[in-house]
């Protein structure tokens, strides 16, 4: 066999394997049920960024007692939501 043909075959098999694994991972994520929410009063993981409209200070919230917490206050005013909520 030609070396170029063997290389193309190896690359094709490798690409197929990567696409197959990515597809199975995506479909597997759809099959799993949504986990139960933690008990009331327990902190939940969140990833939200707020910005002060007056001075520009940014705050990243990583833990909160609610899935969609109230915005913190800065410069005597509520901060604005910057990043989308990722739960």
C-alpha positions in Angstrom: 0.0 0.0 0.0 1.0 3.6 -0.6 2.1 5.6 2.6 -0.3 8.4 1.6 -3.3 6.0 1.5 -2.4 4.6 4.9 -2.1 8.1 6.4 -5.5 9.1 4.9 -7.1 5.9 6.3 -5.7 6.5 9.8 -6.9 10.1 9.8 -10.3 9.1 8.6 -10.6 6.5 11.3 -9.4 9.0 13.9 -11.9 11.7 12.7 -14.7 9.1 12.8 -13.8 8.1 16.3 -13.8 11.7 17.6 -17.1 12.5 15.9 -18.6 9.3 17.3 -17.5 10.1 20.9 -18.7 13.8 20.7 -22.1 12.6 19.4 -22.5 10.0 22.1 -21.5 12.6 24.8 -24.1 15.1 23.5 -26.9 12.5 23.3 -25.9 11.1 26.7 -26.4 14.6 28.2 -30.0 14.6 27.0 -30.8 11.3 28.5 -29.8 12.1 32.1 -32.6 13.4 34.4 -32.3 16.9 35.9 -30.8 16.6 39.4 -33.0 17.3 42.4 -32.6 20.9 43.8 -30.8 21.1 47.2 -32.7 21.6 50.4 -33.9 25.1 51.3 -31.2 27.2 53.0 -28.3 25.4 51.3 -26.1 27.3 48.9 -26.3 26.5 45.2 -23.6 27.0 42.5 -24.3 29.9 40.2 -22.2 31.8 37.7 -23.5 35.3 37.4 -21.7 38.6 36.8 -23.1 42.0 38.0 -21.9 45.5 37.1 -22.5 48.8 38.9 -24.0 51.3 36.4 -22.5 54.2 38.3 -18.8 53.3 38.9 -18.4 50.2 36.7 -17.4 47.8 39.4 -18.0 44.1 38.5 -18.9 41.3 40.9 -19.0 37.6 40.0 -21.4 35.5 42.1 -20.4 31.9 42.4 -22.6 30.7 45.3 -26.1 31.8 46.2 -29.1 30.7 48.3 -31.4 30.8 45.3 -31.0 29.8 41.6 -31.7 33.4 40.5 -30.5 35.6 43.4 -31.4 39.3 43.8 -28.7 41.6 42.5 -26.2 43.1 45.1 -26.2 46.8 45.9 -23.3 49.1 45.1 -23.1 52.9 45.1 -26.5 52.9 46.8 -28.1 51.3 43.7 -28.8 47.7 42.5 -26.1 46.3 40.1 -27.1 45.3 36.6 -26.8 41.7 35.3 -24.0 41.3 32.8 -23.5 37.6 32.0 -26.3 35.2 31.2 -27.3 32.8 34.0 -25.6 29.4 33.7 -27.0 26.8 35.9 
